[in-house]
Amino acid sequence: DNIVSARALYGGTYTMFNDILIKMGIEVKFVDAEDPQNFADAADEKTRAFFCESCSNPALEICDLEAISALAHEKGLPLICDS
């Protein structure tokens, strides 16, 4: 299984996604969240969710939650947003 995630994340979240989840068999695909289509393009049949931060820490990138949510729901996936 995998998660498609914004690449600009709080350090602890990035460490969990990059170093810990893989040990549990969960791959995380990191994408540039400034283009919501990147989430859909990275998704495949094993994708279980999209993840982003409403305002990334510390980069302060703002995700288009409405667009990312629409793309997730088109694929039958939840969008998990850390705010």
C-alpha positions in Angstrom: 0.0 0.0 0.0 1.0 3.6 -0.4 0.1 7.2 0.5 0.6 10.2 -1.8 1.9 13.1 0.3 3.0 16.6 -0.2 6.7 16.8 0.0 6.8 20.0 2.1 6.1 18.6 5.6 6.9 19.1 9.2 10.2 17.3 10.0 8.7 14.7 12.3 6.0 13.9 9.8 8.6 13.6 7.0 10.7 11.2 9.2 7.7 9.0 9.9 6.7 8.9 6.3 10.2 8.5 4.9 11.9 6.2 7.5 9.2 4.5 9.6 6.2 3.7 7.5 8.4 1.8 4.9 9.3 -0.6 7.7 5.6 -1.4 8.0 5.3 -1.9 4.3 3.7 1.4 3.5 5.4 3.4 0.8 5.0 7.2 0.7 5.2 9.0 -2.7 6.2 12.6 -2.2 4.9 15.2 -4.7 5.0 19.0 -5.2 1.6 20.0 -3.7 1.6 23.4 -5.5 0.1 21.5 -8.5 -2.8 19.3 -7.2 -2.7 17.1 -10.3 0.6 15.7 -9.0 -1.4 13.8 -6.4 -3.6 12.1 -9.0 -0.6 11.4 -11.3 1.3 9.7 -8.5 -1.7 7.5 -7.4 -2.0 3.9 -8.4 -4.1 0.9 -7.5 -2.2 0.6 -4.2 -2.8 4.2 -3.1 -4.9 4.4 0.1 -4.9 8.2 0.8 -3.6 11.6 -0.1 -1.9 13.6 2.7 -1.0 17.3 3.0 -0.6 20.1 5.5 -3.0 23.0 5.1 0.0 25.3 5.6 3.3 23.4 5.4 5.8 23.7 8.2 8.3 25.3 7.9 8.0 26.2 4.1 4.5 27.8 4.5 3.3 26.4 1.2 -0.5 26.5 1.0 -2.3 23.5 -0.6 -5.4 23.9 -2.7 -7.4 21.7 -0.4 -10.5 21.9 -2.6 -8.7 20.7 -5.7 -6.7 18.0 -3.9 -9.9 16.8 -2.1 -11.8 16.6 -5.4 -9.0 14.5 -7.0 -8.8 12.2 -4.0 -12.6 11.7 -4.0 -12.6 11.0 -7.8 -10.3 8.1 -7.0 -12.4 7.0 -3.9 -9.6 8.0 -1.5 -9.6 10.1 1.6 -7.6 13.3 1.9 -5.8 13.6 5.3 -4.9 17.2 6.1 -2.8 18.2 9.0 -3.7 21.7 10.1 
